């Protein structure tokens, strides 16, 4: 039997179609009275819906969350929370908005209530990331974990199909790496496999029927599980590459995860065969396809871009990306330090061209 340590994260989850109706009750459970509502500019209408529902308990809206949480935006949001006297923050949206909430919490200790409208999974982790001077710095701090998460599939109906697919692939990446993480455990392995299965089955239905609430619910359920896995175990090669490409080259977050995931799985396949077998089983693959190929096909067959060149990466930046990634590597079942710089450069080339893993 495998020895392990399991440490559950102390968060409250409210799940179900129409679950946003419980927002006032959940604010009361937090003991909060003055909420600052956070969103991206594109989701300001949803932020306004939240503020309208809370009435006098909403002290304002900060609709300027952006990808990778630039330090300047984080400072501006923190100051706005102080100025308005907020005693909690509500983050409605995807990983960018949740990340901004975490930046506020890390500085002030304010409790965060997250209402995810994508499948990013950030709401289930104590992991934060802030970009400063072109480098994305990540870390873990229990203060940034949202105290309460409201999962309402009806709020994801407006998420475009293309974004739904890449967001789902982003969530799968959290679980896939959790299967071979250095500190994984049987509980996380069960959650990871189930999370991958739920999302992989939901994405084709969402692509065919965007407003299918049941499929949206399955995807959100999977995202919850995948996010919980990321919140309990360490990150490896895949996330290191995505942090590098996103933070240093400003590539779109979910799209980067979608492109890199199959290539990272192929890189780690020999070193983590049990994890790859679980991924294959969760994807429902038959025949001889590998985990990397199966994930590539899941993205491609549902209309996602599978090449870095198609999401804004420049060929001349691949060398610098490889240098950044290997200069401070995360633990990985297949090492990728300075000695493996050539292998990482080759991985990035394949990702740049969109080559299906063998």
C-alpha positions, 0 to 999 in steps of 0.5 A: 500500500502506498504511504501518503498524507492527505490534507483537505482544504477548508472550503465550502461548496454550494453546487446546483442550477440556480445556486446563486440564489443562495448568495445572500445566505452565504455572505451571512455565513461569512459574517460579512456586510460590505462586499466588493464585487470583482470581474473582468470588463467583459463580465461587468454585467454579471458583476452588476447582477451580483451587486443588485442582488446584494443591494446595500451589502455591495459597496462597489464593483471593480471590473478590471481583472485581467489575465495573469494578475499584473501587480499594478492591477492587484495594487489598484484593487487592494486600494479600492477595497480599503477605500470602500471599507470592504470586509469581503470580496466576491469574484465572479468569472474565471481564473483571472477574476479569482486570481485578483481576489486572491491578490486582495486576500493575500494582502488584507486577509479579506475572505473571498467568495468565488462564483466561477463562470468558467472551468479554471478551478482556481477557486479550489486552490490556495495557489496565487500568481502575480505577474511583475516585470514580465515574470509570473511568480506563483506561490501557496498561501492558505489566506487566498483560498476562497472560503465559499464557492458557489457553482451555478451551471446556469451562469456558464451558459453564456461562456462561448463554446470555444472558451468552454473547450479550452477552459475544460482542457485547462481544468483537465491539466490540473488533474492530469498533473495531479496523477503523477505529482510528487505528493499525490495520494489515492484520494486525489487520484480518484478525484483526478480521474473522475474530473477528467472523465466528467469534462471529457464527456461534457465537452462534445455535448457542449459543443453540439448544444451550448445551452445544455444545462446538464452538460454544463453541470457535468463540466463544472462538477469536473472542474471542481474536482480538477481544481481540488486536485491542484489545490492539494498537490504540487505542480510539475512540467506542464504548469511550469511551461504554462506559467512561463508562456503566459507570464513572460509572453502574455499568451492566453491562459486556457489556450496555452494549457490546451496546447501544452498539455498533450506535449507535456503528457508525452514528455512524461509518459515513460516516467509516469505510466500509471498516471497515463493509464488513468488518463487513457481510461478517463478519456474512454480511449480505445485502441492504442492511442496514448494519453498525449494523443488522446488529449490532443484529439479531445482538443482538436476534435472540439475545435480548439487550437493545438499550436502555439503559433496559432495563439500568438507565440513567435518562433523567435521566442521559443529559445528564451521560453526554454531558457526560462523554464529550465532555469528554475524547474518544478519537480517532475517525474521526468527531470527537465533542468538545464541538462534537459534544455534541448528536450524542452526546446524540442517539446516547445517546437512540437507545441509551436507547430501543433504536432500530434504526440505519437 
